[in-house]
Every structure is written in C-alpha cells, then in structure tokens.
Amino acid sequence: MPTLAPTELPTPEAERLWVEIAGQVREACILRRQGRHHATTQILERTLPPLIRSWSAECALPAAEAKARLNQLFSEEQARVESHWIMARFLSDDPAAARRLSAFPSEPTSMSAAAMWFPAIAPRRIPLDDVADMIDAARELDRSTVPAAR
C-alpha cells in the first residue's frame, strides 16, 4: 500500500484486507497465466468483490482515491506475475516446463491490455483499469460457458 500521511494511516483491518486483496489478485493473475480461466473468474466474481467492499468501508479514503489505489494494485500485481513468469521460463531446467511456459508470449503483438490479461473476455475490449467491467464480463463469460443445469 502506498505511504500515507500519519492522519491517513489505515486501520489494522484495512491493512489485513489490503494484503488479502493483493494475494487474491496475484492468484488470479497466476491462474490466468496457467490458462485456468474458470478459477480466475471465481476469484474476480466471488472472492474479490466482498473483500474490496470491506476494504473500501474500512480504509475511509475518498472513493476516487480508493479506486485509484485498487487499479494501481491490479497493475502492479499483473506486472509482478508477468515478470516472475518470464524469469521462471528462463530459469527452468526442465525442457517440458520451459515449453509449457513459452506457450504464453511475453509481449502481445496487437492485443489490448484486457486481451493480454483476460483473453477469454477480450472481445469486450475492457480497459485494464476498469475492474468493475472485468468482473461483469467474467460473470457474462461464466454464464455463457457453464451448462444451464447448474
């Protein structure tokens, strides 16, 4: 979490929630890199929204600033996972693992950011900083790919 002025120090609960949100975002990014889009959708749709709501209530920041910090968190975690993924590919001694890792290009050629990070919802061309639209698109994708006898 960015450094705050002494009068804006987060509560212990807000800090705990922030760490949990960061971990869930990181996990979603890793699952996405592994091609496990359904598991990614579960985190984006079911796990993160209540955590974000709780954090927003606890942190007592103006809505615009809370949104900006969440967007920054998403960007930082996505970059962190991408960086580690690339390092793992280069450091892997296992040829089979290296082939699996290299199946994911490190730089998209003509993709939008949403297509890069969430290829299953790429047709919607959702900006990377629009977390609410990503969650809505993930819900739509889930409804369109899950059999009706749910």
VOLUMZA-786794 format. One record per residue (C-alpha): x, y, z. Coordinates in steps of 0.02 Angstrom, whole numbers, padded with zeros to 5 digits, always signed. Layout:
REM VOLUMZA-786794
XYZ
...
This chain:
REM VOLUMZA-786794
+00000+00000+00000
+00070+00172-00041
+00139+00275+00104
+00005+00377+00189
+00013+00535+00294
+00003+00499+00482
-00178+00559+00485
-00222+00433+00348
-00145+00277+00424
-00253+00126+00384
-00335+00027+00521
-00262-00146+00554
-00418-00221+00474
-00398-00113+00318
-00216-00166+00306
-00262-00350+00327
-00395-00337+00192
-00273-00247+00076
-00147-00388+00094
-00283-00517+00062
-00344-00423-00093
-00166-00415-00159
-00145-00602-00133
-00309-00641-00221
-00266-00527-00368
-00096-00611-00382
-00176-00783-00378
-00300-00732-00513
-00156-00672-00622
-00061-00835-00597
-00214-00940-00635
-00244-00838-00792
-00064-00868-00848
-00093-01054-00821
-00247-01046-00932
-00364-01083-00787
-00493-00953-00835
-00638-01027-00736
-00536-01019-00575
-00486-00840-00620
-00669-00796-00645
-00712-00868-00475
-00588-00752-00390
-00640-00600-00491
-00825-00632-00470
-00846-00709-00299
-00692-00678-00192
-00633-00503-00233
-00795-00400-00233
-00837-00430-00048
-00655-00403+00002
-00648-00241-00096
-00813-00181-00021
-00749-00219+00155
-00582-00134+00122
-00669+00019+00048
-00775+00036+00205
-00626+00012+00322
-00497+00121+00236
-00603+00281+00243
-00524+00351+00084
-00622+00454-00041
-00698+00340-00175
-00587+00408-00314
-00428+00378-00215
-00482+00203-00161
-00519+00160-00343
-00351+00230-00399
-00259+00126-00269
-00353-00031-00320
-00314-00001-00503
-00131+00026-00458
-00133-00136-00358
-00205-00232-00506
-00072-00160-00622
+00071-00195-00502
+00017-00375-00468
-00007-00411-00653
+00167-00343-00690
+00240-00442-00545
+00164-00606-00605
+00218-00572-00784
+00396-00535-00727
+00404-00694-00622
+00330-00796-00763
+00465-00736-00882
+00602-00771-00753
+00534-00945-00723
+00538-00979-00909
+00721-00927-00920
+00775-01016-00762
+00685-01179-00794
+00800-01328-00816
+00655-01441-00862
+00629-01436-01052
+00446-01488-01036
+00414-01348-00911
+00505-01224-01022
+00392-01274-01168
+00237-01251-01061
+00295-01080-01001
+00345-01023-01175
+00168-01061-01236
+00123-00891-01163
+00203-00748-01261
+00287-00619-01152
+00230-00473-01258
+00069-00464-01356
+00082-00406-01535
-00082-00317-01566
-00185-00356-01412
-00267-00234-01295
-00218-00244-01111
-00381-00334-01071
-00348-00462-01207
-00174-00492-01137
-00228-00516-00957
-00402-00589-00983
-00406-00666-01157
-00573-00752-01128
-00659-00583-01113
-00553-00495-01245
-00697-00466-01367
-00765-00336-01247
-00603-00233-01256
-00612-00185-01073
-00481-00060-01015
-00360-00133-00889
-00407-00004-00759
-00593-00045-00768
-00605-00178-00632
-00796-00169-00622
-00814-00206-00809
-00690-00351-00793
-00797-00428-00657
-00956-00401-00759
-00876-00479-00913
-00813-00626-00810
-00991-00655-00749
-01056-00649-00927
-00921-00770-00983
-00962-00887-00839
-01147-00885-00882
-01110-00919-01066
-00988-01062-01035
-01069-01153-00889
-01207-01280-00932
-01383-01221-00891
-01413-01366-00769
-01316-01277-00634
